Amino acid sequence: MIRSLPNAAATLNAATLTYNLMVSLAIFISLILIVGIWHLGNNPMIACGFFGAWFIHMGSRPSRAHMKLTLFAAAISALLYALMSGEIGTTWFPVFMGFCAFLGVGSILVMSFDRVWTGSKHYDLPLRDALILPVFSLVAGLLMQFTNSIPHKSFDHFLYRFDLSLGLTPGLTIVSWFQAIPWVKTVSIFTYNTLLCFPPLYHAWAMYKGRKHKISLMESFVIAGIGGFFLYQICPGVGPTVTFGRPYPAHLPAFAASPTNVFMSTSVANAMPSMHMTWALLVWV
């Protein structure tokens, strides 16, 4: 009986080791597959979601050892992505965002492995919050592809006429600003394309400062996104760039000359409501 105890302990330790290795391997392979399938090196929206995970990880005040492990895990993930011949953007922005996104992949791996191997609950909340945006972006992307896979009605002409009936010409106003002050255009485009980074950035800052809020920005962000998805189906619009093509926004039809028909489109119907405006307001509030 006494002699069998060390053997039982050794068997238990071997089983635990095997279990931890299998779980860690499953997490790693899953992340690498997601990174490859969604072309993280050439998909700024998904990249923003993963980059946000790094912000939240840093907001949880990780140790220096974990920071170094994060960089190492990010480098290994990026190397595997390159070996899989993953897509790389042709301009600096998607390349830059892809590089930043792998920092988030490294953070998710480090926080997950810490929970698996040490049993520590230090990263439980940060890991949950860090996964919100990547999971949301992935699910939203799949749903948008599914709902827009066949031709659907678009009400853009009616939306355009409604704007004109209010005496609004935001497109022309913005174009005049962009032409007069080029750096405003550059900053605006960069902010628009990186907007998904701001909720986790603010959330990470609040974590680092130890500030607690009654309403979670990350949860509000997802709730707004779910609401927006259903509203897209009520008043589908594909946006003026798709609707008017190259003349937009410098040359647009007057109210009397604007079309009044519903047209069929295979473009993504995500123009009404504007979730970028909604999310920007959530961060501001």
N, C-alpha and C positions, 0 to 999 in steps of 0.2 A: 504493500500500500504506500509506504513512505517513498520507496524507489520510483513508484509510478508518478509521483507528483511532479518532479522535474520534467519528465517526458510529456505530461499533460500541459505543463506551462510552455514547453517548447512548441508543442503542437498548436496551442492557443496563439502564441506569438507569431508562428508561421502563418496561421490562418488570418490573423489581423494584418500582417505585412502584405499577404497576397491580396486581401480585400482592399487595403489602402492603395496598393499599386494599380489594381484594376479600376478602381473609382477614379484615380488620378489620370490614368490613361484614357478613360472614357471622356473625362472633362476636356483633356487636351485635344483628343481627336475630334470631338464635337466642335470645339472652337475653331480648329484649323479648317474643318470642312465648311463651317459657316463663312469663315473668312474667304475661302476659295470660291464658294458658290455665289456669294454676294459681291465678289470683285472689290475687296476693300481698298485696293490701290487705285481704283477708278470710280468710286461711288461715294462722293462727299457726304451725302445724307446719312448713310449707314456708318461712315467713318466718324461723323460727329457723335453718334450715339456711343461708339466705343471710346472715343477720346474723352467723353464725359465721365466714363468709368474711372479713368486715371485721375481726373480732378477729385472725384469723391474719395478715391483711395488715399490721395495725398491729404485730403481734409480730415481723414481719420487719424492723422499723425503716425504713420508707420515708422518702424525703426529704420536705421540706415541700412541694416542688412537686408531688410525687405525692399528698400528702394533699389539697392544693387541687384537683387534677384528680379525685380520688376524689369529693369533694363535688360538683364540677361534673357529673361523669358520673352521680352518684346523682340530682341534681336533674333532669337531662335525662331520665333513665329514668322517674322519677316523673311528670314532665310528660307524657311519651308515654303512660304508663299511664292517666293521667287523660283524655287526649284519646281513648284507645280505649274510654272509658267503663268502665274496670276497676272491679270490685266494691270497695266500701269498707265496712269493718265498721260496725256500728251502735252498738258500745260502744267505750270508749277502748282496751281491750287490743288487739284486732286492728288498730286504726288505728295504735297506737303501734308494734306489731311490724312492720306493713307499712312504716312510715316507716324503722325500723331496717334492715329487709331491703334497702331500696334502697341503703343504705350498702354492703352486701355486693355488690350488683350493680355499684356503682361500683368497688369494689375488684377484682372479677374482671375488669372491663373494663380498668382501669389496668394490672394485672399482665399480662394477655394482650397488650395493645397494646405494652407495654414489650418483651415478648419478640419480637413481630412486627417492630417498627420499629427496635429497637436490637440485637437478637440477644443481649442480655444474659441470663445464666443466673441472675441474682440471685433472681428470683422463681420459678424452676423448682419447687423443693420447696414453698414456700408456696402457689403456685397449685395444685399437685396436692392438697395437704392442704385447701385452701379449697374445692375442688370436691367433696370426698368427701361431705360432708353434703348439699349440694343434690342431687347425683346420686343418692345413696342415698335421700333423701326422695322424689324424683320416681319412681324405679324402684319403691320400696316402695309408693308410693301407687297406681301402675298395677297392680301385682301384687295388692294387697289388693282393688282394685275388680274385677279379673278373677275372683279366687277367690271373691268374695262377691256376684257379680252374680246368682246364682240362689239359691233357698232351700237352706239347708244345716242339718245337724243341730247342735244346741247342747246341751252337757252341763252347763249352769249349775246346774240343780237338784241334780245329783250333787255338783258342786263345793261348793255351799252346804251340803249335808248332811255332806260330809267335814269342812268347817270346824267345823260344830257338834259333830261327833263328837269333835273334839280339845278341845272346851271353849272355842273361840275365838269372840269376838264383836267383831272389830275395827271393824265398821261402827258399832255402838252406842257403842263407846268413843270413836271419833273424833268422832261427832256430839256427845257430851257435852262434849268439849274445845272444839269449834267454838262451841257455845252459851255456854259459860262464858267463853271468851276469843276474842272475834270477830276480833281481829287475827291470831290463829293460823290461822284459816280463810282470811283474805285472803292471807297469806304462803304458805300451803300451796298454794292454787289457783294463785297466780302462779308458784311454783316448779315445780309439776307441768306447767303449760302452757309454761314456758320451759326445760324440762330439756334440750332439744336444744342450747341455747346453751352449756351448761357444758363439754362435751368440747372444743369449739374454744377456749373461753375459757381453760381450763387449758393446752391445747396452745400457745396464743399466749403465755401467761405463761412457759411453759417455754422457748419460742423466744427471747423477749425476754431472759430471764435466761441464755441459753446453756446450759441444762440438757439433757442427752441421756439418754434412757431406753432400756433394752433392748427394751421393749415399747411400741409406738406406741398411744396411747389412741385415736386416730382409726381405726386399722386394727382394734383390738379392738372398738370400737364397732360397726363394720360387720359383723364376723364374728359378734358376738352377735346383731345384727339378723337376719342370714341364718339363724342357728340358730333364733331365735325364730319366724321365718316358717314354717319346716318344723314346729316344735312346735305352732304354731297349728292345723295340719291334723290332728295326731294327737289332740289334746284340744280341740276347738273350744269356745270360750265367748265370749259376747257381753257379759258383765259384768252386775252386779246392777242397774244403773240401767235397762237395757233389759229384763232378766228380770222384775224386780218392779215397775217403773214408779214412780209417785208415792209409794207407801208406803216406798220405800227412801230412807234407811237407818233412819229413826226407828221404823218398824213393819215387822217381818219375821216370817214364820211360825216357830213353834217346830219342833223337830226332828220331832216326831210328826206335825205338820200340814204339813210341807214336801212338795212334790210329788216324785215319783220317776220322772218321765217325761222322755224326750228330746223336745224340741220343735224345730220348723223355724223358721228365722229368716233374714231378709235383711240383718240388721245385720252390721257388721264383726266377725269372730271374732278378736279380739286381746287377750283377757283372760287366757289361760293359755298360756304364762307371762306375768308382768308384765315387759315390757321396760323400763318406767320404773324399776322396782326394780333390774333388771339393770344398766341404764346408770348409775343413781345409785351402785350399788356399785362399778362400774368406775372412776368418777371418784374415789370415796373411796379405793379401793385404790391 
